[in-house]
Amino acid sequence: YDYGTTVTLTATAEEGYHFVQWSDENTENPRIFLLVEDITITAEFEFFEGISETTSEMVVLKLLYNGIIYIIRDGKIYDLTGRRVR
């Protein structure tokens, strides 16, 4: 890319993984920035530990204070993508 160019980077996860962040801890995806210096950015992924199916009848959907719906199962909290958040 030439200096002064607007760059768009998109991290695409392989099956079974999800995007976490870029190596500089930025979490925007896609990421758009103006190139003004030499930079190396690496996408970081992690294995997807979400719920694919459940035989438990103890699954709760809950709207929490930040307006996001979470899935609560067996004392563990997942976001709607199935990623464990707590």
PDB file of N, CA, C and O in Angstrom:
ATOM      1  N   TYR A   1       0.837  -1.184   0.000  1.00  0.00           N
ATOM      2  CA  TYR A   1       0.000   0.000   0.000  1.00  0.00           C
ATOM      3  C   TYR A   1       0.877   1.240   0.000  1.00  0.00           C
ATOM      4  O   TYR A   1       1.964   1.232   0.578  1.00  0.00           O
ATOM      5  N   ASP A   2       0.421   2.296  -0.635  1.00  0.00           N
ATOM      6  CA  ASP A   2       1.148   3.559  -0.643  1.00  0.00           C
ATOM      7  C   ASP A   2       0.789   4.362   0.596  1.00  0.00           C
ATOM      8  O   ASP A   2      -0.322   4.259   1.115  1.00  0.00           O
ATOM      9  N   TYR A   3       1.749   5.173   1.070  1.00  0.00           N
ATOM     10  CA  TYR A   3       1.476   6.064   2.201  1.00  0.00           C
ATOM     11  C   TYR A   3       0.319   6.986   1.838  1.00  0.00           C
ATOM     12  O   TYR A   3       0.211   7.444   0.701  1.00  0.00           O
ATOM     13  N   GLY A   4      -0.542   7.253   2.815  1.00  0.00           N
ATOM     14  CA  GLY A   4      -1.706   8.106   2.593  1.00  0.00           C
ATOM     15  C   GLY A   4      -2.909   7.365   2.056  1.00  0.00           C
ATOM     16  O   GLY A   4      -3.961   7.965   1.835  1.00  0.00           O
ATOM     17  N   THR A   5      -2.768   6.057   1.841  1.00  0.00           N
ATOM     18  CA  THR A   5      -3.863   5.227   1.327  1.00  0.00           C
ATOM     19  C   THR A   5      -4.766   4.788   2.478  1.00  0.00           C
ATOM     20  O   THR A   5      -4.278   4.480   3.565  1.00  0.00           O
ATOM     21  N   THR A   6      -6.055   4.760   2.250  1.00  0.00           N
ATOM     22  CA  THR A   6      -6.978   4.183   3.220  1.00  0.00           C
ATOM     23  C   THR A   6      -6.992   2.673   3.013  1.00  0.00           C
ATOM     24  O   THR A   6      -7.259   2.190   1.912  1.00  0.00           O
ATOM     25  N   VAL A   7      -6.705   1.938   4.072  1.00  0.00           N
ATOM     26  CA  VAL A   7      -6.579   0.482   4.006  1.00  0.00           C
ATOM     27  C   VAL A   7      -7.735  -0.165   4.760  1.00  0.00           C
ATOM     28  O   VAL A   7      -8.100   0.279   5.849  1.00  0.00           O
ATOM     29  N   THR A   8      -8.300  -1.198   4.186  1.00  0.00           N
ATOM     30  CA  THR A   8      -9.332  -1.987   4.847  1.00  0.00           C
ATOM     31  C   THR A   8      -8.811  -3.404   5.022  1.00  0.00           C
ATOM     32  O   THR A   8      -8.487  -4.076   4.043  1.00  0.00           O
ATOM     33  N   LEU A   9      -8.731  -3.861   6.274  1.00  0.00           N
ATOM     34  CA  LEU A   9      -8.325  -5.227   6.574  1.00  0.00           C
ATOM     35  C   LEU A   9      -9.523  -5.984   7.121  1.00  0.00           C
ATOM     36  O   LEU A   9     -10.238  -5.480   7.987  1.00  0.00           O
ATOM     37  N   THR A  10      -9.742  -7.182   6.622  1.00  0.00           N
ATOM     38  CA  THR A  10     -10.820  -8.029   7.112  1.00  0.00           C
ATOM     39  C   THR A  10     -10.232  -9.370   7.536  1.00  0.00           C
ATOM     40  O   THR A  10      -9.572 -10.046   6.747  1.00  0.00           O
ATOM     41  N   ALA A  11     -10.476  -9.747   8.785  1.00  0.00           N
ATOM     42  CA  ALA A  11     -10.014 -11.039   9.298  1.00  0.00           C
ATOM     43  C   ALA A  11     -11.137 -12.048   9.099  1.00  0.00           C
ATOM     44  O   ALA A  11     -12.258 -11.838   9.563  1.00  0.00           O
ATOM     45  N   THR A  12     -10.835 -13.133   8.415  1.00  0.00           N
ATOM     46  CA  THR A  12     -11.820 -14.179   8.153  1.00  0.00           C
ATOM     47  C   THR A  12     -11.369 -15.460   8.840  1.00  0.00           C
ATOM     48  O   THR A  12     -10.320 -16.019   8.520  1.00  0.00           O
ATOM     49  N   ALA A  13     -12.168 -15.906   9.774  1.00  0.00           N
ATOM     50  CA  ALA A  13     -11.815 -17.089  10.568  1.00  0.00           C
ATOM     51  C   ALA A  13     -12.100 -18.372   9.794  1.00  0.00           C
ATOM     52  O   ALA A  13     -13.072 -18.463   9.044  1.00  0.00           O
ATOM     53  N   GLU A  14     -11.240 -19.348   9.993  1.00  0.00           N
ATOM     54  CA  GLU A  14     -11.481 -20.693   9.474  1.00  0.00           C
ATOM     55  C   GLU A  14     -12.601 -21.333  10.293  1.00  0.00           C
ATOM     56  O   GLU A  14     -12.901 -20.870  11.393  1.00  0.00           O
ATOM     57  N   GLU A  15     -13.211 -22.373   9.779  1.00  0.00           N
ATOM     58  CA  GLU A  15     -14.285 -23.053  10.486  1.00  0.00           C
ATOM     59  C   GLU A  15     -13.801 -23.520  11.863  1.00  0.00           C
ATOM     60  O   GLU A  15     -12.722 -24.100  11.993  1.00  0.00           O
ATOM     61  N   GLY A  16     -14.612 -23.259  12.876  1.00  0.00           N
ATOM     62  CA  GLY A  16     -14.274 -23.660  14.232  1.00  0.00           C
ATOM     63  C   GLY A  16     -13.547 -22.589  15.020  1.00  0.00           C
ATOM     64  O   GLY A  16     -13.259 -22.783  16.201  1.00  0.00           O
ATOM     65  N   TYR A  17     -13.242 -21.455  14.389  1.00  0.00           N
ATOM     66  CA  TYR A  17     -12.536 -20.360  15.052  1.00  0.00           C
ATOM     67  C   TYR A  17     -13.325 -19.074  14.900  1.00  0.00           C
ATOM     68  O   TYR A  17     -14.193 -18.969  14.033  1.00  0.00           O
ATOM     69  N   HIS A  18     -13.021 -18.082  15.753  1.00  0.00           N
ATOM     70  CA  HIS A  18     -13.608 -16.759  15.606  1.00  0.00           C
ATOM     71  C   HIS A  18     -12.543 -15.697  15.854  1.00  0.00           C
ATOM     72  O   HIS A  18     -11.578 -15.918  16.586  1.00  0.00           O
ATOM     73  N   PHE A  19     -12.742 -14.543  15.228  1.00  0.00           N
ATOM     74  CA  PHE A  19     -11.820 -13.430  15.362  1.00  0.00           C
ATOM     75  C   PHE A  19     -11.909 -12.873  16.773  1.00  0.00           C
ATOM     76  O   PHE A  19     -13.007 -12.717  17.308  1.00  0.00           O
ATOM     77  N   VAL A  20     -10.756 -12.568  17.389  1.00  0.00           N
ATOM     78  CA  VAL A  20     -10.698 -11.992  18.727  1.00  0.00           C
ATOM     79  C   VAL A  20     -10.287 -10.529  18.644  1.00  0.00           C
ATOM     80  O   VAL A  20     -11.008  -9.646  19.108  1.00  0.00           O
ATOM     81  N   GLN A  21      -9.110 -10.277  18.043  1.00  0.00           N
ATOM     82  CA  GLN A  21      -8.597  -8.920  17.954  1.00  0.00           C
ATOM     83  C   GLN A  21      -7.397  -8.900  17.016  1.00  0.00           C
ATOM     84  O   GLN A  21      -6.908  -9.944  16.584  1.00  0.00           O
ATOM     85  N   TRP A  22      -6.938  -7.696  16.713  1.00  0.00           N
ATOM     86  CA  TRP A  22      -5.687  -7.520  15.978  1.00  0.00           C
ATOM     87  C   TRP A  22      -4.548  -7.506  16.983  1.00  0.00           C
ATOM     88  O   TRP A  22      -4.783  -7.360  18.183  1.00  0.00           O
ATOM     89  N   SER A  23      -3.328  -7.653  16.514  1.00  0.00           N
ATOM     90  CA  SER A  23      -2.157  -7.746  17.395  1.00  0.00           C
ATOM     91  C   SER A  23      -1.940  -6.492  18.238  1.00  0.00           C
ATOM     92  O   SER A  23      -1.229  -6.549  19.241  1.00  0.00           O
ATOM     93  N   ASP A  24      -2.538  -5.352  17.851  1.00  0.00           N
ATOM     94  CA  ASP A  24      -2.422  -4.135  18.660  1.00  0.00           C
ATOM     95  C   ASP A  24      -3.646  -3.938  19.559  1.00  0.00           C
ATOM     96  O   ASP A  24      -3.881  -2.841  20.067  1.00  0.00           O
ATOM     97  N   GLU A  25      -4.423  -5.009  19.750  1.00  0.00           N
ATOM     98  CA  GLU A  25      -5.596  -5.080  20.625  1.00  0.00           C
ATOM     99  C   GLU A  25      -6.833  -4.347  20.099  1.00  0.00           C
ATOM    100  O   GLU A  25      -7.821  -4.229  20.823  1.00  0.00           O
ATOM    101  N   ASN A  26      -6.804  -3.863  18.887  1.00  0.00           N
ATOM    102  CA  ASN A  26      -7.978  -3.266  18.254  1.00  0.00           C
ATOM    103  C   ASN A  26      -8.923  -4.406  17.879  1.00  0.00           C
ATOM    104  O   ASN A  26      -8.477  -5.436  17.375  1.00  0.00           O
ATOM    105  N   THR A  27     -10.232  -4.230  18.121  1.00  0.00           N
ATOM    106  CA  THR A  27     -11.189  -5.311  17.863  1.00  0.00           C
ATOM    107  C   THR A  27     -12.120  -5.033  16.681  1.00  0.00           C
ATOM    108  O   THR A  27     -13.051  -5.802  16.441  1.00  0.00           O
ATOM    109  N   GLU A  28     -11.886  -3.963  15.950  1.00  0.00           N
ATOM    110  CA  GLU A  28     -12.732  -3.661  14.793  1.00  0.00           C
ATOM    111  C   GLU A  28     -12.446  -4.643  13.660  1.00  0.00           C
ATOM    112  O   GLU A  28     -11.289  -4.911  13.337  1.00  0.00           O
ATOM    113  N   ASN A  29     -13.496  -5.170  13.069  1.00  0.00           N
ATOM    114  CA  ASN A  29     -13.360  -6.087  11.951  1.00  0.00           C
ATOM    115  C   ASN A  29     -14.578  -5.980  11.060  1.00  0.00           C
ATOM    116  O   ASN A  29     -15.656  -6.413  11.467  1.00  0.00           O
ATOM    117  N   PRO A  30     -14.461  -5.425   9.866  1.00  0.00           N
ATOM    118  CA  PRO A  30     -13.212  -5.036   9.235  1.00  0.00           C
ATOM    119  C   PRO A  30     -12.614  -3.786   9.889  1.00  0.00           C
ATOM    120  O   PRO A  30     -13.298  -3.034  10.583  1.00  0.00           O
ATOM    121  N   ARG A  31     -11.351  -3.599   9.650  1.00  0.00           N
ATOM    122  CA  ARG A  31     -10.616  -2.468  10.222  1.00  0.00           C
ATOM    123  C   ARG A  31     -10.185  -1.553   9.088  1.00  0.00           C
ATOM    124  O   ARG A  31      -9.574  -1.990   8.113  1.00  0.00           O
ATOM    125  N   ILE A  32     -10.517  -0.267   9.236  1.00  0.00           N
ATOM    126  CA  ILE A  32     -10.192   0.724   8.214  1.00  0.00           C
ATOM    127  C   ILE A  32      -9.288   1.772   8.845  1.00  0.00           C
ATOM    128  O   ILE A  32      -9.604   2.315   9.904  1.00  0.00           O
ATOM    129  N   PHE A  33      -8.155   2.060   8.191  1.00  0.00           N
ATOM    130  CA  PHE A  33      -7.253   3.072   8.731  1.00  0.00           C
ATOM    131  C   PHE A  33      -6.461   3.722   7.601  1.00  0.00           C
ATOM    132  O   PHE A  33      -6.336   3.168   6.508  1.00  0.00           O
ATOM    133  N   LEU A  34      -5.931   4.905   7.887  1.00  0.00           N
ATOM    134  CA  LEU A  34      -5.095   5.635   6.946  1.00  0.00           C
ATOM    135  C   LEU A  34      -3.650   5.220   7.171  1.00  0.00           C
ATOM    136  O   LEU A  34      -3.148   5.313   8.292  1.00  0.00           O
ATOM    137  N   LEU A  35      -2.982   4.769   6.136  1.00  0.00           N
ATOM    138  CA  LEU A  35      -1.602   4.301   6.249  1.00  0.00           C
ATOM    139  C   LEU A  35      -0.659   5.502   6.251  1.00  0.00           C
ATOM    140  O   LEU A  35      -0.514   6.192   5.242  1.00  0.00           O
ATOM    141  N   VAL A  36      -0.017   5.743   7.405  1.00  0.00           N
ATOM    142  CA  VAL A  36       0.893   6.878   7.542  1.00  0.00           C
ATOM    143  C   VAL A  36       2.284   6.450   8.005  1.00  0.00           C
ATOM    144  O   VAL A  36       3.182   7.285   8.122  1.00  0.00           O
ATOM    145  N   GLU A  37       2.469   5.155   8.268  1.00  0.00           N
ATOM    146  CA  GLU A  37       3.775   4.634   8.684  1.00  0.00           C
ATOM    147  C   GLU A  37       3.820   3.141   8.412  1.00  0.00           C
ATOM    148  O   GLU A  37       2.790   2.505   8.190  1.00  0.00           O
ATOM    149  N   ASP A  38       5.035   2.590   8.434  1.00  0.00           N
ATOM    150  CA  ASP A  38       5.171   1.142   8.288  1.00  0.00           C
ATOM    151  C   ASP A  38       4.526   0.476   9.493  1.00  0.00           C
ATOM    152  O   ASP A  38       4.748   0.888  10.632  1.00  0.00           O
ATOM    153  N   ILE A  39       3.735  -0.546   9.240  1.00  0.00           N
ATOM    154  CA  ILE A  39       3.017  -1.209  10.331  1.00  0.00           C
ATOM    155  C   ILE A  39       2.816  -2.682   9.979  1.00  0.00           C
ATOM    156  O   ILE A  39       2.595  -3.028   8.818  1.00  0.00           O
ATOM    157  N   THR A  40       2.895  -3.527  10.978  1.00  0.00           N
ATOM    158  CA  THR A  40       2.577  -4.941  10.822  1.00  0.00           C
ATOM    159  C   THR A  40       1.430  -5.255  11.771  1.00  0.00           C
ATOM    160  O   THR A  40       1.531  -5.025  12.976  1.00  0.00           O
ATOM    161  N   ILE A  41       0.351  -5.777  11.227  1.00  0.00           N
ATOM    162  CA  ILE A  41      -0.824  -6.109  12.032  1.00  0.00           C
ATOM    163  C   ILE A  41      -1.179  -7.562  11.755  1.00  0.00           C
ATOM    164  O   ILE A  41      -1.242  -7.995  10.604  1.00  0.00           O
ATOM    165  N   THR A  42      -1.410  -8.305  12.828  1.00  0.00           N
ATOM    166  CA  THR A  42      -1.762  -9.716  12.710  1.00  0.00           C
ATOM    167  C   THR A  42      -3.121  -9.948  13.351  1.00  0.00           C
ATOM    168  O   THR A  42      -3.386  -9.451  14.445  1.00  0.00           O
ATOM    169  N   ALA A  43      -3.978 -10.697  12.679  1.00  0.00           N
ATOM    170  CA  ALA A  43      -5.270 -11.059  13.243  1.00  0.00           C
ATOM    171  C   ALA A  43      -5.084 -12.205  14.230  1.00  0.00           C
ATOM    172  O   ALA A  43      -4.325 -13.140  13.977  1.00  0.00           O
ATOM    173  N   GLU A  44      -5.787 -12.119  15.355  1.00  0.00           N
ATOM    174  CA  GLU A  44      -5.730 -13.173  16.362  1.00  0.00           C
ATOM    175  C   GLU A  44      -7.089 -13.863  16.426  1.00  0.00           C
ATOM    176  O   GLU A  44      -8.131 -13.210  16.488  1.00  0.00           O
ATOM    177  N   PHE A  45      -7.060 -15.185  16.409  1.00  0.00           N
ATOM    178  CA  PHE A  45      -8.271 -16.005  16.436  1.00  0.00           C
ATOM    179  C   PHE A  45      -8.196 -16.948  17.618  1.00  0.00           C
ATOM    180  O   PHE A  45      -7.117 -17.223  18.143  1.00  0.00           O
ATOM    181  N   GLU A  46      -9.349 -17.439  18.030  1.00  0.00           N
ATOM    182  CA  GLU A  46      -9.337 -18.501  19.037  1.00  0.00           C
ATOM    183  C   GLU A  46     -10.377 -19.535  18.663  1.00  0.00           C
ATOM    184  O   GLU A  46     -11.339 -19.259  17.946  1.00  0.00           O
ATOM    185  N   PHE A  47     -10.154 -20.726  19.168  1.00  0.00           N
ATOM    186  CA  PHE A  47     -11.059 -21.835  18.897  1.00  0.00           C
ATOM    187  C   PHE A  47     -12.434 -21.504  19.444  1.00  0.00           C
ATOM    188  O   PHE A  47     -12.559 -21.013  20.566  1.00  0.00           O
ATOM    189  N   PHE A  48     -13.450 -21.768  18.667  1.00  0.00           N
ATOM    190  CA  PHE A  48     -14.826 -21.471  19.030  1.00  0.00           C
ATOM    191  C   PHE A  48     -15.329 -22.522  20.012  1.00  0.00           C
ATOM    192  O   PHE A  48     -15.461 -23.695  19.662  1.00  0.00           O
ATOM    193  N   GLU A  49     -15.609 -22.096  21.247  1.00  0.00           N
ATOM    194  CA  GLU A  49     -16.069 -23.025  22.276  1.00  0.00           C
ATOM    195  C   GLU A  49     -17.557 -22.866  22.544  1.00  0.00           C
ATOM    196  O   GLU A  49     -18.021 -23.098  23.661  1.00  0.00           O
ATOM    197  N   GLY A  50     -18.290 -22.477  21.539  1.00  0.00           N
ATOM    198  CA  GLY A  50     -19.702 -22.182  21.728  1.00  0.00           C
ATOM    199  C   GLY A  50     -20.562 -23.407  21.925  1.00  0.00           C
ATOM    200  O   GLY A  50     -20.091 -24.543  21.873  1.00  0.00           O
ATOM    201  N   ILE A  51     -21.819 -23.148  22.151  1.00  0.00           N
ATOM    202  CA  ILE A  51     -22.799 -24.213  22.333  1.00  0.00           C
ATOM    203  C   ILE A  51     -23.295 -24.622  20.952  1.00  0.00           C
ATOM    204  O   ILE A  51     -23.880 -23.802  20.245  1.00  0.00           O
ATOM    205  N   SER A  52     -23.077 -25.851  20.560  1.00  0.00           N
ATOM    206  CA  SER A  52     -23.585 -26.299  19.271  1.00  0.00           C
ATOM    207  C   SER A  52     -24.955 -26.949  19.429  1.00  0.00           C
ATOM    208  O   SER A  52     -25.801 -26.856  18.540  1.00  0.00           O
ATOM    209  N   GLU A  53     -25.165 -27.602  20.558  1.00  0.00           N
ATOM    210  CA  GLU A  53     -26.472 -28.151  20.883  1.00  0.00           C
ATOM    211  C   GLU A  53     -26.485 -28.436  22.372  1.00  0.00           C
ATOM    212  O   GLU A  53     -25.436 -28.507  23.013  1.00  0.00           O
ATOM    213  N   THR A  54     -27.659 -28.595  22.905  1.00  0.00           N
ATOM    214  CA  THR A  54     -27.739 -28.871  24.335  1.00  0.00           C
ATOM    215  C   THR A  54     -28.842 -29.864  24.619  1.00  0.00           C
ATOM    216  O   THR A  54     -29.896 -29.836  23.982  1.00  0.00           O
ATOM    217  N   THR A  55     -28.601 -30.732  25.564  1.00  0.00           N
ATOM    218  CA  THR A  55     -29.639 -31.646  26.018  1.00  0.00           C
ATOM    219  C   THR A  55     -30.167 -31.168  27.360  1.00  0.00           C
ATOM    220  O   THR A  55     -31.122 -31.732  27.893  1.00  0.00           O
ATOM    221  N   SER A  56     -29.547 -30.131  27.906  1.00  0.00           N
ATOM    222  CA  SER A  56     -29.961 -29.571  29.190  1.00  0.00           C
ATOM    223  C   SER A  56     -31.208 -28.726  29.013  1.00  0.00           C
ATOM    224  O   SER A  56     -31.330 -27.978  28.043  1.00  0.00           O
ATOM    225  N   GLU A  57     -32.128 -28.846  29.947  1.00  0.00           N
ATOM    226  CA  GLU A  57     -33.312 -27.995  29.908  1.00  0.00           C
ATOM    227  C   GLU A  57     -33.080 -26.721  30.701  1.00  0.00           C
ATOM    228  O   GLU A  57     -33.966 -25.871  30.781  1.00  0.00           O
ATOM    229  N   MET A  58     -31.904 -26.580  31.285  1.00  0.00           N
ATOM    230  CA  MET A  58     -31.585 -25.416  32.102  1.00  0.00           C
ATOM    231  C   MET A  58     -30.801 -24.380  31.297  1.00  0.00           C
ATOM    232  O   MET A  58     -29.668 -24.046  31.643  1.00  0.00           O
ATOM    233  N   VAL A  59     -31.408 -23.876  30.230  1.00  0.00           N
ATOM    234  CA  VAL A  59     -30.800 -22.823  29.420  1.00  0.00           C
ATOM    235  C   VAL A  59     -31.649 -21.586  29.596  1.00  0.00           C
ATOM    236  O   VAL A  59     -32.871 -21.639  29.455  1.00  0.00           O
ATOM    237  N   VAL A  60     -31.002 -20.463  29.906  1.00  0.00           N
ATOM    238  CA  VAL A  60     -31.714 -19.222  30.157  1.00  0.00           C
ATOM    239  C   VAL A  60     -31.185 -18.154  29.221  1.00  0.00           C
ATOM    240  O   VAL A  60     -29.971 -17.999  29.081  1.00  0.00           O
ATOM    241  N   LEU A  61     -32.081 -17.413  28.577  1.00  0.00           N
ATOM    242  CA  LEU A  61     -31.704 -16.231  27.813  1.00  0.00           C
ATOM    243  C   LEU A  61     -31.956 -15.039  28.713  1.00  0.00           C
ATOM    244  O   LEU A  61     -33.020 -14.932  29.321  1.00  0.00           O
ATOM    245  N   LYS A  62     -30.980 -14.138  28.804  1.00  0.00           N
ATOM    246  CA  LYS A  62     -31.117 -13.025  29.724  1.00  0.00           C
ATOM    247  C   LYS A  62     -30.614 -11.748  29.076  1.00  0.00           C
ATOM    248  O   LYS A  62     -29.531 -11.725  28.492  1.00  0.00           O
ATOM    249  N   LEU A  63     -31.407 -10.678  29.180  1.00  0.00           N
ATOM    250  CA  LEU A  63     -31.009  -9.360  28.719  1.00  0.00           C
ATOM    251  C   LEU A  63     -30.322  -8.670  29.881  1.00  0.00           C
ATOM    252  O   LEU A  63     -30.955  -8.378  30.896  1.00  0.00           O
ATOM    253  N   LEU A  64     -29.025  -8.406  29.740  1.00  0.00           N
ATOM    254  CA  LEU A  64     -28.266  -7.801  30.822  1.00  0.00           C
ATOM    255  C   LEU A  64     -28.213  -6.291  30.668  1.00  0.00           C
ATOM    256  O   LEU A  64     -28.713  -5.742  29.686  1.00  0.00           O
ATOM    257  N   TYR A  65     -27.607  -5.623  31.640  1.00  0.00           N
ATOM    258  CA  TYR A  65     -27.611  -4.164  31.740  1.00  0.00           C
ATOM    259  C   TYR A  65     -27.128  -3.447  30.488  1.00  0.00           C
ATOM    260  O   TYR A  65     -27.560  -2.324  30.228  1.00  0.00           O
ATOM    261  N   ASN A  66     -26.258  -4.050  29.713  1.00  0.00           N
ATOM    262  CA  ASN A  66     -25.704  -3.377  28.547  1.00  0.00           C
ATOM    263  C   ASN A  66     -26.551  -3.582  27.287  1.00  0.00           C
ATOM    264  O   ASN A  66     -26.132  -3.205  26.192  1.00  0.00           O
ATOM    265  N   GLY A  67     -27.728  -4.170  27.437  1.00  0.00           N
ATOM    266  CA  GLY A  67     -28.635  -4.363  26.321  1.00  0.00           C
ATOM    267  C   GLY A  67     -28.311  -5.546  25.439  1.00  0.00           C
ATOM    268  O   GLY A  67     -28.882  -5.688  24.358  1.00  0.00           O
ATOM    269  N   ILE A  68     -27.407  -6.394  25.879  1.00  0.00           N
ATOM    270  CA  ILE A  68     -27.009  -7.566  25.099  1.00  0.00           C
ATOM    271  C   ILE A  68     -27.649  -8.809  25.702  1.00  0.00           C
ATOM    272  O   ILE A  68     -27.683  -8.974  26.922  1.00  0.00           O
ATOM    273  N   ILE A  69     -28.152  -9.677  24.840  1.00  0.00           N
ATOM    274  CA  ILE A  69     -28.753 -10.926  25.305  1.00  0.00           C
ATOM    275  C   ILE A  69     -27.657 -11.975  25.454  1.00  0.00           C
ATOM    276  O   ILE A  69     -26.832 -12.158  24.560  1.00  0.00           O
ATOM    277  N   TYR A  70     -27.659 -12.656  26.585  1.00  0.00           N
ATOM    278  CA  TYR A  70     -26.689 -13.719  26.848  1.00  0.00           C
ATOM    279  C   TYR A  70     -27.417 -15.025  27.103  1.00  0.00           C
ATOM    280  O   TYR A  70     -28.579 -15.031  27.511  1.00  0.00           O
ATOM    281  N   ILE A  71     -26.728 -16.132  26.860  1.00  0.00           N
ATOM    282  CA  ILE A  71     -27.238 -17.466  27.143  1.00  0.00           C
ATOM    283  C   ILE A  71     -26.534 -17.948  28.408  1.00  0.00           C
ATOM    284  O   ILE A  71     -25.306 -17.916  28.493  1.00  0.00           O
ATOM    285  N   ILE A  72     -27.303 -18.388  29.376  1.00  0.00           N
ATOM    286  CA  ILE A  72     -26.726 -18.903  30.613  1.00  0.00           C
ATOM    287  C   ILE A  72     -27.064 -20.388  30.692  1.00  0.00           C
ATOM    288  O   ILE A  72     -28.229 -20.781  30.654  1.00  0.00           O
ATOM    289  N   ARG A  73     -26.024 -21.196  30.802  1.00  0.00           N
ATOM    290  CA  ARG A  73     -26.208 -22.650  30.849  1.00  0.00           C
ATOM    291  C   ARG A  73     -25.184 -23.236  31.810  1.00  0.00           C
ATOM    292  O   ARG A  73     -23.984 -22.993  31.677  1.00  0.00           O
ATOM    293  N   ASP A  74     -25.657 -23.997  32.763  1.00  0.00           N
ATOM    294  CA  ASP A  74     -24.786 -24.666  33.730  1.00  0.00           C
ATOM    295  C   ASP A  74     -23.818 -23.696  34.404  1.00  0.00           C
ATOM    296  O   ASP A  74     -22.662 -24.038  34.653  1.00  0.00           O
ATOM    297  N   GLY A  75     -24.296 -22.481  34.698  1.00  0.00           N
ATOM    298  CA  GLY A  75     -23.481 -21.486  35.380  1.00  0.00           C
ATOM    299  C   GLY A  75     -22.473 -20.777  34.499  1.00  0.00           C
ATOM    300  O   GLY A  75     -21.703 -19.953  34.994  1.00  0.00           O
ATOM    301  N   LYS A  76     -22.456 -21.070  33.212  1.00  0.00           N
ATOM    302  CA  LYS A  76     -21.542 -20.427  32.269  1.00  0.00           C
ATOM    303  C   LYS A  76     -22.343 -19.465  31.403  1.00  0.00           C
ATOM    304  O   LYS A  76     -23.508 -19.723  31.101  1.00  0.00           O
ATOM    305  N   ILE A  77     -21.725 -18.358  31.005  1.00  0.00           N
ATOM    306  CA  ILE A  77     -22.413 -17.334  30.219  1.00  0.00           C
ATOM    307  C   ILE A  77     -21.798 -17.284  28.821  1.00  0.00           C
ATOM    308  O   ILE A  77     -20.577 -17.234  28.672  1.00  0.00           O
ATOM    309  N   TYR A  78     -22.663 -17.298  27.791  1.00  0.00           N
ATOM    310  CA  TYR A  78     -22.258 -17.264  26.392  1.00  0.00           C
ATOM    311  C   TYR A  78     -22.942 -16.090  25.703  1.00  0.00           C
ATOM    312  O   TYR A  78     -24.057 -15.720  26.072  1.00  0.00           O
ATOM    313  N   ASP A  79     -22.277 -15.496  24.698  1.00  0.00           N
ATOM    314  CA  ASP A  79     -22.963 -14.491  23.908  1.00  0.00           C
ATOM    315  C   ASP A  79     -23.774 -15.208  22.822  1.00  0.00           C
ATOM    316  O   ASP A  79     -23.743 -16.436  22.742  1.00  0.00           O
ATOM    317  N   LEU A  80     -24.491 -14.464  21.996  1.00  0.00           N
ATOM    318  CA  LEU A  80     -25.361 -15.108  21.017  1.00  0.00           C
ATOM    319  C   LEU A  80     -24.598 -15.786  19.885  1.00  0.00           C
ATOM    320  O   LEU A  80     -25.196 -16.522  19.100  1.00  0.00           O
ATOM    321  N   THR A  81     -23.301 -15.555  19.787  1.00  0.00           N
ATOM    322  CA  THR A  81     -22.511 -16.293  18.797  1.00  0.00           C
ATOM    323  C   THR A  81     -22.087 -17.638  19.377  1.00  0.00           C
ATOM    324  O   THR A  81     -21.528 -18.472  18.665  1.00  0.00           O
ATOM    325  N   GLY A  82     -22.349 -17.854  20.673  1.00  0.00           N
ATOM    326  CA  GLY A  82     -21.959 -19.087  21.333  1.00  0.00           C
ATOM    327  C   GLY A  82     -20.609 -19.025  22.004  1.00  0.00           C
ATOM    328  O   GLY A  82     -20.150 -20.018  22.569  1.00  0.00           O
ATOM    329  N   ARG A  83     -19.963 -17.866  21.950  1.00  0.00           N
ATOM    330  CA  ARG A  83     -18.643 -17.710  22.585  1.00  0.00           C
ATOM    331  C   ARG A  83     -18.829 -17.533  24.080  1.00  0.00           C
ATOM    332  O   ARG A  83     -19.649 -16.727  24.519  1.00  0.00           O
ATOM    333  N   ARG A  84     -18.069 -18.287  24.862  1.00  0.00           N
ATOM    334  CA  ARG A  84     -18.147 -18.188  26.316  1.00  0.00           C
ATOM    335  C   ARG A  84     -17.536 -16.860  26.758  1.00  0.00           C
ATOM    336  O   ARG A  84     -16.398 -16.542  26.414  1.00  0.00           O
ATOM    337  N   VAL A  85     -18.304 -16.094  27.523  1.00  0.00           N
ATOM    338  CA  VAL A  85     -17.811 -14.798  27.978  1.00  0.00           C
ATOM    339  C   VAL A  85     -17.544 -14.788  29.472  1.00  0.00           C
ATOM    340  O   VAL A  85     -16.915 -13.861  29.982  1.00  0.00           O
ATOM    341  N   ARG A  86     -18.018 -15.816  30.186  1.00  0.00           N
ATOM    342  CA  ARG A  86     -17.763 -15.898  31.624  1.00  0.00           C
ATOM    343  C   ARG A  86     -18.116 -17.256  32.170  1.00  0.00           C
ATOM    344  O   ARG A  86     -17.964 -17.499  33.367  1.00  0.00           O
TER     345      ARG A  86
END
